[in-house]
Amino acid sequence: MTINDNIFAFTAWLVRNTHVETETGLTQRDGYEWYNYMWDKWLHNSDMGRKIINDMMKKNNINNNNPGITTNMSNPRAELDTVTFTFTQETNCVDGPINYIETLTVEVKSSLGIDGDGGAFYVLRTEQWAVDGVDEIHEIIKRCERAIDAIT
């Protein structure tokens, strides 16, 4: 693995994650701080990044006395990758047959997994889902966020 391979891998990961906002609210527009944060996340959450850390520590004969640096390639905790929520409601009185149930599926996923990315996309899937206003969709997304926060 050459440095060019590592730079390519990090750049590809970075391009896929330009939407990410950090826990402290940094975005790509914040420049250096955001890129530094993303580099650290990539080093510690990708197989290639952890390999770089391990190789550097071995090469420099460094013992792992820093709990912030992971030298073990295996993760002792299972990582949350994708979450799927399914919501149901009775059909609206205009478009649906009587006693029909509308279903909305919300998939929460990310290119590196929810734990590895620090954020996710919300993919909504439905054949029919009626709302009285935008606030209803907003509340569904908030419910999903609260549920994910409770398990991460």
C-alpha positions as CSV (number, residue, x, y, z in Angstrom):
1,M,0.0,0.0,0.0
2,T,1.6,3.3,-1.1
3,I,0.9,6.8,0.2
4,N,-0.9,7.5,-3.1
5,D,-3.3,4.6,-2.4
6,N,-3.9,6.0,1.1
7,I,-4.5,9.5,-0.2
8,F,-6.8,8.2,-2.9
9,A,-8.8,6.2,-0.3
10,F,-9.1,9.2,2.1
11,T,-10.1,11.5,-0.8
12,A,-12.8,9.1,-2.0
13,W,-14.2,8.7,1.5
14,L,-14.1,12.5,2.0
15,V,-16.0,13.2,-1.3
16,R,-18.7,10.7,-0.2
17,N,-19.0,12.5,3.2
18,T,-19.0,16.2,2.3
19,H,-22.5,16.4,3.8
20,V,-21.3,15.4,7.3
21,E,-21.6,17.9,10.1
22,T,-19.5,17.2,13.2
23,E,-20.9,16.8,16.7
24,T,-19.7,20.4,17.4
25,G,-21.4,21.7,14.3
26,L,-18.4,22.0,12.0
27,T,-19.1,21.7,8.3
28,Q,-17.0,21.7,5.2
29,R,-17.2,25.5,5.0
30,D,-15.2,25.6,8.3
31,G,-12.1,24.5,6.3
32,Y,-9.1,23.2,8.2
33,E,-10.9,22.2,11.4
34,W,-13.5,20.1,9.5
35,Y,-10.8,18.4,7.3
36,N,-8.7,17.7,10.4
37,Y,-11.8,16.2,12.1
38,M,-12.6,14.1,9.0
39,W,-9.0,12.8,8.8
40,D,-9.1,11.7,12.4
41,K,-12.4,9.9,11.8
42,W,-11.0,8.2,8.7
43,L,-7.9,7.1,10.5
44,H,-9.8,5.6,13.4
45,N,-12.9,4.2,11.6
46,S,-11.6,2.8,8.3
47,D,-9.6,-0.4,7.9
48,M,-7.0,1.4,5.8
49,G,-6.7,4.2,8.4
50,R,-6.3,1.8,11.3
51,K,-3.6,0.0,9.3
52,I,-1.7,3.3,8.9
53,I,-1.8,3.9,12.6
54,N,-0.7,0.3,13.4
55,D,2.1,0.5,10.8
56,M,3.3,3.9,12.2
57,M,3.3,2.6,15.7
58,K,5.2,-0.6,14.8
59,K,7.7,1.3,12.7
60,N,8.4,3.8,15.5
61,N,8.3,1.1,18.2
62,I,5.6,3.0,20.1
63,N,3.6,1.3,22.8
64,N,-0.1,2.2,22.9
65,N,-0.3,4.3,26.1
66,N,-2.8,6.6,24.4
67,P,-6.4,5.3,24.8
68,G,-7.4,7.6,21.9
69,I,-5.4,5.5,19.4
70,T,-6.7,2.1,18.5
71,T,-4.0,-0.5,17.6
72,N,-6.4,-3.4,17.5
73,M,-7.8,-3.9,14.0
74,S,-10.9,-5.6,15.4
75,N,-13.6,-3.5,17.0
76,P,-14.8,-4.9,20.3
77,R,-18.2,-3.2,19.9
78,A,-20.6,-4.0,17.0
79,E,-21.0,-0.9,14.9
80,L,-24.4,0.4,13.9
81,D,-24.6,0.4,10.2
82,T,-28.2,0.9,9.0
83,V,-31.5,1.4,10.8
84,T,-35.0,0.9,9.2
85,F,-38.2,2.3,10.7
86,T,-41.6,1.4,9.5
87,F,-44.6,3.7,10.3
88,T,-48.2,2.8,9.5
89,Q,-51.4,4.8,9.5
90,E,-55.0,4.4,8.3
91,T,-55.5,5.6,4.7
92,N,-56.7,9.1,4.0
93,C,-60.4,9.6,3.2
94,V,-59.8,10.8,-0.4
95,D,-57.3,8.5,-2.1
96,G,-57.4,5.2,-0.3
97,P,-59.8,2.3,0.0
98,I,-61.6,1.8,3.3
99,N,-59.6,-0.2,5.9
100,Y,-56.4,0.3,3.9
101,I,-53.1,0.9,5.9
102,E,-50.5,3.3,4.5
103,T,-46.9,2.4,5.2
104,L,-43.9,4.6,5.3
105,T,-40.4,3.1,5.6
106,V,-37.5,5.3,6.7
107,E,-34.1,3.9,6.1
108,V,-31.2,5.6,7.9
109,K,-27.9,4.8,6.4
110,S,-24.5,6.1,5.5
111,S,-21.5,5.1,3.4
112,L,-19.4,4.1,6.5
113,G,-22.3,3.1,8.7
114,I,-24.0,5.3,11.2
115,D,-21.4,4.9,13.9
116,G,-18.4,5.3,11.5
117,D,-19.7,8.4,9.8
118,G,-21.2,10.5,12.6
119,G,-24.3,11.1,10.4
120,A,-26.6,9.5,7.9
121,F,-29.0,9.9,5.1
122,Y,-32.7,9.4,5.5
123,V,-34.3,7.5,2.7
124,L,-38.1,7.6,2.6
125,R,-40.0,4.8,0.8
126,T,-43.7,4.5,0.4
127,E,-46.4,3.8,-2.2
128,Q,-48.8,6.1,-0.4
129,W,-48.4,8.2,2.7
130,A,-50.7,11.2,3.3
131,V,-49.8,14.1,5.6
132,D,-51.7,17.1,6.7
133,G,-48.6,19.3,6.8
134,V,-44.8,19.4,6.6
135,D,-44.6,19.2,10.4
136,E,-45.8,15.6,10.3
137,I,-42.8,14.5,8.2
138,H,-40.5,16.6,10.4
139,E,-41.8,14.9,13.5
140,I,-41.2,11.4,11.9
141,I,-37.6,12.3,11.2
142,K,-37.1,13.7,14.7
143,R,-38.5,10.4,16.1
144,C,-36.0,8.5,14.1
145,E,-33.2,10.7,15.3
146,R,-34.2,10.3,18.9
147,A,-34.4,6.5,18.6
148,I,-30.9,6.4,17.0
149,D,-29.5,8.7,19.7
150,A,-30.9,6.4,22.3
151,I,-29.0,3.4,20.9
152,T,-25.7,5.0,19.9
